[in-house]
Amino acid sequence: MTDKELNSFIARGREVLQIEERGLAAVREGLGDDFASAVEALAYCKGRVIITGLGKSGLVGRKIAATLSSTGTPSFFLHPVEGAHGDLGMVRKEDIIIAISNSGETDELNALLPAIKSFETRIISLTANPESTMGRLSDIVVQVKVPCEACSHGLAPTASTTATLAIGDAIAVCLMDYNHFDSKDFKKFHPGGALGRRLTKCVSEMMHRDNIPCAEEGSRLSEALTILNDGGLGLVALVDGQNRLTGVITDGDVRRMVCKGKFNPDSPASQFMIQSPMRASADMSAALALDIMEDKQITVLPVIDDGGYVVGMVHLHDLLGKGHLKFSENHKGC
């Protein structure tokens, strides 16, 4: 291919992404009470959430069902054709159906919905057309309407399926928040996943042991901040003469000092340290360390042994597996 042809692909790709961005923006701006009502109904659902749809909508539905299930909302996908041939026996009154169709006029789906309504099962529809057959058969309609598809002919589901997928994610995250779904729950539902496996490990397997950013509590603030900067973790541990933890100074502490006009580089570092800071032990589970970080809204913990001696540090990114943090080779830790 010529450079001109390759460049045209790049330009067209960017155009498609721009169209899909506009679609997401339109759906975001149109989100309102119907979305809130749908999330409320799902939050109080005593049964399962059953997703149904045909074709590309069905593929999006499978992903939404998988996301809901993995984040604490029991859910599965029901193929509308299979539902009409016996699988409808899986549906119970206490369940909620989420039906997906951009046009709202998918024959196979609309043929199934009256039977579902006869069970007194509530139906939520995701569609661009609330006045469609599917919309009229539904208890709640969440409009997912994009200005246009990214396809040149406006026929292939592109921007519309992206927007529907995003609405599914929005529903799942709202339910996670409502149910206080946290890292321990995530580990329970993802025992074989990469994050689940990491959270079963001990802090000792993930913590930084070398070049730990420590400074003596009697050192000048400027000296402690040099170590803080070189350490690259956003925290410097202050220790006594025997290397026992007495406090910490974080990047945030420095910002607050400056904003309050209290910054004096010649002052003792101990004057500005957080005393009795949160800490982790080497045998603590990564899941518990992550809970502490989330609860206290901090990103790094000093790791101490039974005697209070600093033996390492663990960063949020270490727990989540987002890559290794680098230290200055010239830094001399404690």
C-alpha positions in Angstrom: 0.0 0.0 0.0 1.0 3.6 -0.6 1.7 6.1 2.1 -1.4 7.9 1.0 -3.6 4.9 1.4 -2.1 4.2 4.9 -2.7 7.8 5.9 -6.3 7.6 4.7 -6.8 4.7 7.1 -5.5 6.7 10.0 -7.8 9.6 9.1 -10.8 7.4 8.7 -10.1 5.6 12.0 -9.9 8.9 13.8 -13.2 10.0 12.2 -14.9 6.8 13.3 -13.7 7.3 16.9 -14.9 10.9 16.8 -18.3 9.9 15.7 -18.5 7.3 18.5 -17.3 10.0 21.0 -20.2 12.2 19.8 -22.6 9.3 20.3 -21.4 8.7 23.8 -21.7 12.5 24.6 -25.2 12.6 23.3 -26.3 9.6 25.4 -24.5 11.1 28.4 -26.4 14.3 28.1 -29.7 12.5 27.6 -29.3 10.4 30.7 -32.1 11.1 33.2 -34.8 9.8 35.5 -35.4 6.7 33.5 -31.8 5.6 34.0 -32.1 6.3 37.7 -35.3 4.3 37.9 -33.7 1.4 36.1 -30.8 1.3 38.5 -33.2 1.5 41.5 -35.2 -1.4 40.2 -32.1 -3.5 39.7 -30.8 -2.6 43.1 -34.0 -3.9 44.7 -34.2 -7.0 42.5 -34.7 -10.2 44.5 -34.0 -12.5 41.6 -31.5 -12.4 38.7 -31.0 -9.9 36.0 -31.6 -11.5 32.6 -30.2 -9.8 29.5 -31.7 -10.5 26.1 -31.1 -9.2 22.6 -30.5 -10.5 19.1 -27.5 -10.0 16.7 -25.0 -7.3 17.7 -27.4 -6.3 20.6 -27.1 -9.8 21.8 -23.3 -9.7 21.8 -23.4 -6.5 23.8 -26.0 -8.1 26.1 -23.6 -11.0 26.8 -20.9 -8.6 27.8 -23.3 -6.6 30.1 -24.4 -9.8 31.7 -20.8 -10.9 32.3 -19.9 -7.5 33.8 -22.9 -7.5 36.2 -22.2 -11.1 37.3 -18.5 -10.4 38.0 -19.4 -7.3 40.1 -21.9 -8.8 42.4 -25.2 -8.7 40.5 -26.4 -12.2 39.5 -27.0 -12.1 35.8 -27.1 -14.3 32.7 -27.9 -13.9 29.0 -31.1 -15.4 27.4 -31.2 -15.7 23.6 -34.6 -14.6 22.5 -35.0 -17.5 20.0 -34.0 -20.1 22.5 -36.3 -18.4 25.0 -39.2 -18.9 22.7 -38.3 -22.6 22.5 -38.2 -23.6 26.1 -35.5 -21.5 27.8 -38.2 -19.1 29.1 -38.6 -21.6 31.9 -35.5 -20.0 33.5 -37.4 -16.8 34.1 -39.1 -16.1 37.4 -41.4 -13.3 38.6 -38.7 -11.9 40.9 -36.2 -11.5 38.0 -35.8 -8.4 35.9 -35.3 -8.5 32.1 -33.1 -6.0 30.3 -34.0 -6.1 26.6 -31.7 -4.6 24.1 -32.7 -3.4 20.6 -31.6 -0.2 18.9 -34.8 0.1 16.8 -37.1 -1.6 19.4 -38.6 -3.5 16.5 -36.7 -6.8 16.7 -39.5 -9.3 15.9 -38.0 -12.3 17.7 -37.5 -10.2 20.8 -40.9 -8.5 20.8 -42.6 -11.9 20.3 -41.0 -13.0 23.6 -41.7 -10.0 25.8 -45.5 -10.5 26.1 -44.9 -14.0 27.5 -42.4 -12.5 30.0 -44.9 -9.9 31.1 -47.4 -12.7 31.8 -45.0 -13.8 34.5 -45.3 -10.3 36.0 -41.5 -10.0 35.5 -40.4 -6.4 35.1 -38.8 -5.4 31.8 -36.2 -2.6 31.3 -35.4 -1.8 27.7 -32.4 -0.1 26.2 -33.4 1.4 22.8 -33.1 4.5 20.7 -36.9 4.5 20.2 -39.0 4.6 23.4 -42.2 4.6 21.3 -41.3 1.3 19.6 -43.0 -2.0 20.2 -40.3 -3.0 22.7 -40.6 0.4 24.4 -44.3 0.0 24.9 -43.9 -3.5 26.3 -41.4 -2.3 28.9 -41.9 -1.0 32.4 -38.8 1.3 32.1 -37.2 2.6 29.0 -33.7 3.9 29.0 -33.1 5.8 25.7 -29.8 5.1 24.1 -29.8 7.2 21.0 -26.8 8.4 19.0 -26.8 11.0 16.3 -25.5 8.6 13.7 -23.6 5.3 13.2 -20.0 5.5 12.2 -20.7 3.3 9.2 -20.7 5.3 5.9 -24.1 4.0 5.1 -25.5 4.4 8.6 -26.4 0.7 8.7 -23.8 -1.3 10.6 -24.2 -1.0 14.4 -21.2 0.9 15.5 -21.8 4.0 17.6 -25.1 2.6 18.9 -23.5 -0.6 20.2 -20.7 1.3 21.8 -23.2 3.6 23.6 -25.3 0.6 24.7 -22.2 -1.1 26.1 -21.3 2.0 28.0 -24.8 2.3 29.5 -24.3 -1.3 30.7 -21.1 -0.3 32.3 -22.7 2.7 33.9 -25.5 0.5 35.4 -23.0 -2.0 36.7 -20.8 0.7 38.4 -23.9 2.3 40.0 -24.9 -1.1 41.4 -21.4 -1.7 42.6 -21.5 1.6 44.5 -24.9 0.9 45.9 -23.9 -2.6 47.1 -20.5 -1.3 48.4 -18.8 -3.9 46.2 -15.1 -3.7 47.2 -11.8 -5.4 46.5 -12.6 -8.3 48.8 -15.8 -9.0 46.9 -13.9 -8.6 43.6 -11.4 -11.2 44.8 -14.3 -13.6 45.7 -15.8 -13.3 42.2 -12.4 -13.4 40.4 -10.4 -16.2 42.2 -8.7 -17.1 39.0 -8.2 -13.6 37.7 -4.9 -11.7 37.7 -6.1 -9.2 40.3 -7.7 -11.9 42.4 -4.5 -13.9 42.5 -2.5 -10.8 43.4 -4.8 -10.0 46.3 -4.3 -13.4 47.9 -0.6 -12.8 48.2 1.2 -11.3 51.2 2.6 -7.8 51.3 6.1 -9.3 51.6 5.8 -10.6 48.1 5.1 -7.2 46.6 6.8 -4.6 48.8 9.9 -2.6 47.9 12.9 -3.7 50.0 15.8 -1.8 48.5 16.4 1.9 48.5 13.5 2.5 50.9 12.9 6.3 51.3 13.7 6.9 54.9 15.1 9.8 56.8 16.1 10.3 60.5 13.4 12.2 62.4 16.0 14.7 63.5 17.1 15.6 60.0 16.2 18.9 58.4 13.0 19.1 56.4 15.0 19.9 53.2 17.0 16.6 53.6 13.8 14.6 54.2 12.2 16.1 51.1 15.2 15.3 48.9 14.8 11.7 50.0 11.0 11.9 49.4 11.6 13.2 45.9 14.3 10.7 45.0 12.3 7.8 46.4 9.6 8.1 43.8 6.8 6.7 46.1 5.2 9.9 47.3 6.2 9.2 50.9 9.3 9.4 53.1 9.4 7.4 56.4 10.9 9.1 59.4 12.7 6.8 61.8 14.6 7.0 65.1 18.2 6.1 65.6 17.3 2.4 65.5 15.4 2.5 62.2 12.0 2.3 64.0 9.1 4.1 62.3 8.1 7.4 64.1 6.2 9.2 61.3 5.8 9.9 57.6 5.7 12.9 55.3 3.9 12.6 52.0 3.7 14.7 48.8 0.3 15.9 50.0 1.8 17.1 53.3 4.3 19.2 51.5 1.6 20.8 49.4 -0.4 21.6 52.5 2.7 23.1 54.2 3.3 25.4 51.2 -0.4 26.5 51.0 -0.5 27.3 54.7 2.7 29.2 54.5 4.4 26.9 57.0 7.1 25.6 54.7 10.6 26.1 56.3 13.3 23.8 54.8 15.6 24.4 57.9 13.0 23.1 60.4 13.3 19.6 61.8 11.4 17.1 59.6 9.7 15.7 62.7 7.9 19.0 63.2 5.9 18.2 60.0 5.5 14.4 60.1 2.3 12.5 60.6 2.7 10.6 63.8 1.5 7.0 64.2 0.8 6.7 60.5 -1.0 3.8 58.9 1.3 0.9 58.2 1.4 -2.7 56.9 3.1 -5.8 58.1 5.0 -8.1 55.8 2.6 -11.0 56.5 -0.5 -8.9 55.9 -2.6 -9.9 52.9 -2.5 -7.7 49.9 -6.3 -7.5 50.0 -6.2 -6.0 53.6 -3.5 -3.5 52.6 -5.6 -2.4 49.7 -8.6 -2.0 52.0 -6.6 0.2 54.3 -5.5 2.4 51.3 -9.0 2.7 50.0 -10.5 3.5 53.4 -7.8 6.1 54.3 -7.4 7.3 50.7 -3.7 6.8 50.6 -1.5 5.2 48.0 1.6 3.9 49.9 2.2 2.2 53.2 5.4 1.7 55.1 5.9 -2.0 56.0 7.2 -2.7 59.6 8.1 -5.8 61.5 7.0 -6.8 65.0 9.6 -4.5 66.5 8.4 -1.4 64.6 11.4 -1.5 62.3 10.9 -0.3 58.7 11.5 -3.3 56.4 9.9 -2.1 53.2 7.1 0.0 51.4 4.2 -1.1 49.3 2.4 1.1 46.8 -1.1 0.9 45.5 0.3 0.1 42.0 2.2 -2.8 43.4 -1.0 -4.3 44.7 -3.0 -3.7 41.5 -0.2 -4.9 39.3 0.3 -1.7 37.3 4.0 -1.9 36.9 7.0 -1.4 39.0 8.0 2.0 40.4 11.5 3.0 39.8 14.0 4.4 42.3 17.0 6.7 41.8 20.1 4.6 41.6 22.0 7.3 43.5 19.6 7.4 46.4 20.8 6.0 49.7 17.9 4.6 51.7 17.9 3.5 55.3 
